[in-house]
Amino acid sequence: MLLSRICVFLLCFINCSFSKISWPHSTSDFSLEGDYLLGGLFALHEIDQVTSIFTPETTECFRHSTSTSGYQMLQVMRFAVEEINNSTTLLPNVSLGYDIFDHCSNTKNFLSILSFVSKNGSIKPKEKLNNYQPKVIALTGPYGSTRTITIAPLITMGLIPLVNYGASSYALSNKMQYPSFLRTVPSNKDMIEMIIHIIRWFGWNWVAFLGSQDSYSSDGLKLFNKYISNTGICLAYQEGLSLHANYSQTLKKIDMLNINVIVVFAVPQYAVNIIKTAIVENIRDKVWIASETWAMNQQLPREPGIGKIGTVIGITERLLSLPGFDKFIYKDRRINGYSTESNVQSKNKTCNQVCDYCPLLTAEEIINENPSFSFAIYAAIYTIAHALHNVLQCDMNVCPKNPKAKPYMLKVPFSNCSVECKPGYSRKPEGFHSCCFTCTKCPRNSYVDYSRDPYTCFPCLESEWSDEGSTACKTRIVVYLEFAEISSIIVMLSATCLIILLIAILCLFAYNFNTPVVKSAGGSMCLLMLMCLIMSSISVFFFFGKPTFVFCLLRNAIFAFFFTICISCLTVRSFQIICVFKMAAQFPKLHSLWVKHNGQWLFINYTQTISRT
């Protein structure tokens, strides 16, 4: 019910007439028929000024400023799909189509997403996955972490693969929240680590961090603050800028603080505003560290006065060429360039499948645009294609027509040297590569911490313990017998009865001490044994309750001392009964010495001394 209400609410964002909401099957830049459709989201326009809208409606992107780089990204996807469709080994006799939308808003471009997840124009949120067949088998995009985080829950709740080319927020790595999200670019974590490495390499420690008010920059700032701890780097100034912020005032503050290294971790619109303002304000001789979003920006190097602001260090993925892409663009421009396609689009296409300026671009303008994300888009499309190839059980020549692939069936192709170890298993290196290893279960009282060192089983502390295959140690719990436990009560009652019986026998023997019966039983030695047994029985009461120093001392000392005396008396008494009478007949002198010097007491003292040592 909740998901149904959400979807009904989102449908209110549609701002086009219903006559436009049809899914055309043309061969335009935005759509192509095929056995399986791929979704694409690219920013062909960018919003320069955010206006407050108090009614739910979709942002019509064509009303905002153009973004040639977004159109170049769209062409990379079209090129990859055409290349796959022309392949005789990848998805043979299976054609891929696409449905592409202009995605320019962070929060108000849901029409395209609802189109992707719909089935024959309707959405059933509670439908079982094995019956769920949305319009697209997978999709790529959009550009930017905030836009991706906004739409990802709607896509991943149906386990539709979202293979992104331009969202690097570390939050998207959470598979619990985004189970079917993948990306072909590094996360912010890798980018921030590289920036910190550069700062430390040059020995800088007084830096500023400028970002935009979105998930990309806020995530980067959190990671930056986290990773500079204990590095000697001081973050002297930080700010998240909006499009309408006072960029001049921000840069003047940085200049007044004598900060010469500025990290600009922002999406291109904000980064361009920062650099242009620096040129206007005559900010000189700074070091600007550019994140991958604007490191390869084609506009800024042509700005007059750019050379005076200082040195710009850009961080980006290694650029890989796409063989055949230039030829594809020249061919496309000859067929579609300088046409009246925009008029047809405006009348027949759905919202945000309109691009008036696109047919007017020359092949050179498209080819010379920022290539930073070209290979990431190309890799995303090929990742989906290889996954679909495996799901359909295709070989090098043909794909069976019977199996019907569902979005949730597409996992990523496995290409690891070793399977990742289960929790509680440490890695044991094999060969020279760190990617190759076997897994060994950690023994008892040890654990493995993958964030610390996945190759070592660390021992637990003395106050801790763990089972085999543990990832953490547990604190030892002291278990002792309480006075109120049934077993304790039974033992104490038994000891009390024994003590009473022993005291009674002791009194009886003491009363009849001079009688022949008592003397023949051992006399004073017999009384000593009874008293020692009584004391030994009393020590039982110190074994219950929470152990304390006094209790431990009393129970061990009392029992060991008195029970040893009792055993010594029994030993001597047994020796006298068995051997002494024979010794008196055969060794009279030895017997007289035993009696004269009280040998039995000497033996008891000796054994007691031995027990103490």
N, C-alpha and C positions, 0 to 999 in steps of 0.2 A: 504493500500500500504506500509506504514512504517513497520507494523508488518511483512508483507510478506518479505520485504527486510531484516529485522532482522533475520528471520528464515533462509533465504537463506544464509546469512552471517555466521550464526552459523553452518550450515551444512558443511562449509569449514573446521571446526575443526576436521572432521573425518580423521583419519590417517590410517585406515585399508582398505584392499581391499574390494570391494563390495560383493565379494563372502562370506565374513564373516558376512555381515550385514543381518543376518537372525535371526528369533526369534525361537530358538529351543524349543521343548516341551519335555524336559527330566525331570528326577527326580534328577538332580544334586543339589549341594548346591545353585546354582544360580537361578534355575527356577523350577516351578511346575505348572502344568495345574490346572485350576479351573474355576468355573462359573464366578468368579470375581477375577481379578488380583490385588495384592498389589505391590507397588514399594518399594524397599529398597535400601538405599545408606549407605555403611559402608566402612571405611578406612582400607582395608586389607593390604595396604602398605602406607608408609609415605615418603615424599620427604625430604631428608636431605640437599641436595644442589640444590638451584634454579638456573637453567641455562637460559640465555636469548635466546629465540627462536624468529626468525624474520619471521616465516611462520606460518599461522594458522593451528594448528594440535592438536589433542587430546593427552593428556598425557597418555602413556601406563604405568599403575601403577605397573605391575609386574616387571618392570625394576628397581624399587626402593626398599628401605629396607622394611622388613616385619614388620607387626604390629599384634601380636597375639591377642591383646585385641579387634581389629576390627573384627577378625574372630569369637571370642567369642560372640560379639554383633550380628553378622549374625546368629549364631546358636540359640540365644535367640529368634530372629524373627521366625526362622523355627520351633522352639519348640512351640511358641505361636500359629502359624498357624495350626500345627498338632493337638494341643490340642483343638482348636476351631472346626476343621474338625471332630474330634472324639466326640464332644459334641452332646448330643441329645436334648438340650434345647436352645442353642445359634446357630442361623442359621441352624436349622434342614433341611435336604435334600438340602442344599446349600453348595457348596465347595468353599474354598478360595485357590487361587494360588498365586504365587509371581514371580517377576522378580527382581533380585538383581544385583547390580553393585558395583564394587570396585571404591570408590570415594576418590581419594588421592590429588587432586589439588584444589586450591581455585578458579581458573578461567578457567581451560582447561579440564573439564569433562562434556561437554555439550551433548555428544552423548547419554548418558543414559537418560538425561532429554528430549531430542527430541524423544527418543524412548517411554518414558512414555506418552507424550502429543500427540503422533501421533495416527492416526486412519487408520488402514490398510496401514501403511507405509507412509502416507501423513499427512500434517498439514494444517488446514484451520483456520487461526487466526480470521477471521470475522464470523465464523459460530455461529448461535444462540445456546444458552446454552441448550435449550430443544432438539436440534438435535446433540449436541456435545457428542460423546462417545469415549473418548480417550482409550488408551490401558489399563491404570490402573484406578481403581475406587478411589484410594487414595494412598499416599505413606508416608514413614517415613524416617527420616534422612535429610541431612547428619550430621555428627558430626562436630561441630564448627560453630560459628556465621558467620564468613566471608564466608565460603562455602555456608551456608544457605542463606545469604543475596544476594549472587551472583545468585543463581538459583531461589529464591522465586518468583520474578516477572513473570518468565515464567510459573510457576506452578499455581500461584494464579490468573493470568489474566483469566484463564478458570474456576476459583473457584474449582479447584481440591484440596481436603483437604490435607494439608501438616502437619502431626502430628509429630512434631520433638521431639527427645529424648535428644539432646545434644547441642542446640543453646540457649544461655541464654541472648543474647544481648537485652537490653531494647527497642532498636529501632524496633524490630520485634513485639512489642506490639501494634504498630500503625495499627489499622484495616482499615484505609483509604488506606494505601499502601499495606498491606498484609491481605486482607479480609478473606482468607481461611486458614490462618496460626494458628496452635495450638501447644502447647507443653506440655510435661509431666514432665518438670523440672522447678524449679523457675527461674525467670529472674535475671539478674545481680543486679537489685535494691535490692532484698532480700539478696543476698550474700554480697553486700557491706555494707548494714545495719548491718548484723551480724558481719562482720569484725570490723566495727567501734565500735560495742557494746563490743566486746572482748577487743579492745584497751582501751576503756574508763573504762572497768571493772578493768583492772590491773593498771590504772592510768598512762599509757604511753602517751607521747605527742611529741616524737621525732622519726619519722618513715620514712621509704623509701618505695617507690612503684615501683616495677619492673614488666613490662609486655612485651608482644610481639607486633609486628607491624601488628595488625589485629583488626577487629571490636570488638572482645571479650574484648581485653585489653583496647583499646581506649575508649570504652563505659564504662568500669569499672572505668577507671581513671577519666573520666568526672564526674561520679556519686560520686566517692570518694571525689574529690575536692569540689563538691557541698554540700555533707552531713557533711563534717568536719567543715564547717563554723560555728562559734559560739559554738564550742565544746571544744576549748582549745587545739586541736590536730594540730601540725605543720607538714606539709609534707616537710621534710628536703631535700629529693632527689626523683626524678622520672625519669624514662627512659623507652622508648619502644625499645626493643632489636630485632635485626634481627638475622637470623641464623649465619651470619658471623660477628657478633659484637664482640668487645673485652670484653668478660665477665670478664676477670681478672682485667682490668682497672676499670670497673664499680664497682666491689666489693671492690677494693682498695680505691676508692673514698668514698664509704659508710663507710668503716672502719676508714678512716681519719677524717670523720665528726662525729665520735663517735655515729653512729646510731646503736642501738642494736635490733631494731624491723624492720623486712623487710617483706613487703607484696609481695608475688609472685603471681600475678594474670595473669597467662599465660597458654597457652595450653601445653600439656605434653612435646613436644620436647624442648621447650624453658626452661621450669621449670627444666627438667633433666640436661640440659647444665649448668644452673645457679648453681644447687646443686653440680654437679660434679666439677665445677670450684672452688666452695667454699672449697671443700675437698682438691683439689690440691693446692690452695693458702693458705691453713691452716687458713682459717677464722674460728674463734672459738667463742663459747658462745654467739651466736646470737639467737634471737627468729624469726623463719620463719613461717609466716602465709600462709598456702596453700589453694588456692581456690579449688573448687570441682573437677576441671579438673585433678588434680594430687594428691589430698589428699590421694587417695587409690592406688597410683602407687605401683606395685609389684616389680619393679626393684630397686628403690632407697634404700629401707631398707637393701638390700643385698650388697650395695656398701661398700667396705672397708673404714673405717675412717668416716662413716656417723655420728657416735655418737659424734665426736669431734666438729661438726659445731654448736651444741647447741640444742635447743628444736624446734621441728616442730609441730605446731598446725594446724591440718587439719579440714576443714569444708566441710561436705558432707551431703547428704540426709541420713536419717536412712535406713540402708540396710535391705531389705526384701528378704527372701529366696523365690525361685521358686520351690515348691514341684514338683518332677518329672523331673527336668531339668538334674540332674546328670544321672539318668537312661536313659534319652533320648540321652545324649552324649555318654554313654558307648555303647548303641545300635547302634548309628550312626557310631562310630569308628569300631565296629565289621563288619559293612556292607561296609563302604566306606574307612576306614583307610588303609594306606599302599598300595594303589592301583595305577594304572597308569592313573588315572583320569586326571592328569595334561596334559598328552600328548594329550588326546582327546579334552580337553578344548582348548589347543593351536591351534588345527586344525579347530574345529567346532564352537567355541563360538565367540561372538562378542567381540569387544574391551572391556577390563576391566571386563571381566567375566572369568579371568584366575587367578589361585592361585596355584603355583607349590608347595609351602611349606605346604599348608593346609592339604592335606591327610597324611602328615608325623607327624602331631601333635598327641600326645597321649591324651586320655580323661582327664588325670590328669592335663596336661598343659592347656587345655581349661577351665576346671572347676576352676582351681586356679588363673585364670586371674582376673584383676581388675573388681569387680562386681558393681562399682558405678552406671553404667547406665543400668544394667540388668533389673531392675524393670521398669525403664522409657520406655524402648523398649517394654517390655511385656505389659505395660499399654497402650502404643500407639496403638499396634495391637488390643487390646481388645476394645479400644475406637472406632476404625474404625468398628470393628465387631458389637458392640452394635448399632452404628449409622445405619449401613446397615440393621441390624435386624429390626429396627424401620421403616426405609424407605420401606422395602419390606412387612411391615405389618405382620410380622411373629408372631405366637403364640408359646406356649411351645412345640408344636408337629410338626408343619409344616409351611413352607413358601410358599405363593402362587407363582406359576411359571409365572403368567401373568405380574405383574409389572416389569418393567426394570429400575433399579436404575441408575441415572446419578450422576456424581461426585458432582455437586452443591447441590444435595438433602441431602447429609450427613452433619447437624448442630451438635452439641454435645448433649448427653442426659442431660436433665434438672434435677439437684439434688440440688436445693436451697430451704431454708426454706421459703424465701419470694422473690417475683419478685422485681427486682431493680426499685427504684423510678424513675419517669420521671423527667426531668429537672425542677427545681422550686419547687419540693416537698421535704420536710424534712422527715427524718425517725422518727418514734415514736416507741420506744422499746416495744416488747411484750414478756413477760416471762423473763427467765434468760439468754437466749442466744443472743449475738449481731447479729447473722444471721437472727433472727426473728424480723420483724417490720412491721408496717403499714406506709402508705405514707400520709402526710398531706400537702396540698398546702399552701405555704407561703402567708400571707395577703399582702395588699398594703403597700408600703413603707417599705418593708423588702425583704430579699433575703437569699438564702442558698448557701453556698460555700462548696462543697463536699471535696475539698482538705484541708479545715480548720476544719470543723465539720459538718458531714452530718445530725446531729440530731438537729441542731439549725437554726432558722430563725433569722438572724441578722438584726437589724434596720438600715435603711439608715441614713446618716447624714442630718442635717438640709438643707444643700444645694443640697441634692439629692432626688430622688423619684424613685419609681418602681411600676409596675403593679403587680397583683396577679400572683403567680407562677414564680417569677423572680430568676435568678441566679446571677444577678449583679444590682447595682443601676445606675441610669442615673443622670447626672448633670442637675439641674433645669435651664431652659432657661427663662430669663426675657423677657416678652412680653409687649409691651406698644404701645400706639397709636402714630403714626408718624404724624407730621404736614402735610405731603403731602398726607395722605390717604383721600379717598373720604368722608368717614364718619366724619373724623376730620374737613375737609373743610366745610362740611354742618353745623356742630355744631358751628364752629367759625363764619360763615356767619350769622347764626341765632342769635348768641350772639351779633354780631356787630350791626345787625338791631335793636335788643332789646335795646342795649345801646343808639343808636342814638335816638330811639323813647323816651326813658326815659329822655335823656338830653333835648330833645325838650319840653316834658311836664314840666320838671323842670324849664326851661327858661320861659315858658308860665305862670306857677304858680308864679314864682318870679316877673315877670313883673306885674302881677295882684294880688300881695300879699295883698294889702289893700282892695280888693273888697270883698263884702259879700259872693260871691260864694266860693272864696278860703278859707276865714275864716271859713265858714260853713263846708268845706271839711276837716278841721283840721289845717289850717294855717301852722305854723312852723313844726308841727309834720308831716304834709303831705310832706313838703320839705325834712325832715329827712328820711322818708320812701323811697322817690324817689332816694335820694343819696345812701342809703343803697342798694337798688336794683341795682343801677348802679355798685357799688363796688362788689356786689355779682356776677354780670354778668361778670365783668372783671376777677374774679378768675377762670373762665372757661378756659382761655388761658394758665393757669399754669398746666392743666391736660394733655397736649400733650407733645411729645418729651420724651427723656430719663430722668427718674426721678433723680433729684438732691436734695441735702439737702435744698437749697434755694427755689426751686420750690415746694417741699412738704410742707415747712413751710408756704409759701405765699398762696398756694391754700387752705390749711386747715384753717389757721388763718383768712384770709380775708373772706372766705365764712362763717365760723362759727360765727365770730364776727358781721359782718354786716347783715347777714340774721337773726340772733337772734334779733337784734335791730328792723329789719323790722317786724318780727312776733310780737314782743312786742308792737310796735306801732299799729298794726292791732288789737291786743287783747284789748288794752286800748280804741281804737277808737270804737270798737264794744261794750265794756262795757259802754262807755259814751252814745252811742245812745240808748241802750236798758234800762239801769238802772238809769242813772244819773237824768234824768228828773223825774222819779218816786220817786227817793230818795229825790229830792228837795221838793216835795210836802209832803211826809210822814216823812222824817228826815231832816228838814231844817238845823239843827246845823251840822249834819254830812256832808251835802252838802257844807256848808260854809267852813268847815275845808278842804274838798277836793279841793275847788277852791282857798282858801287862801294859802295853802301850795303846790299848783301845784301837786296834787296827781298823775296825769298821768305821770309826769316826774320821780317822786319817784318810780312808778311801773316799768318804763322802766329801771331805774338804778338798781333796785332790781333784775329784771330778768336777766340783763346783768351780774351782780355779780354772780348769781346762775350758769349761763352758763359757766363762767370762772372756777368755782370750779369743 
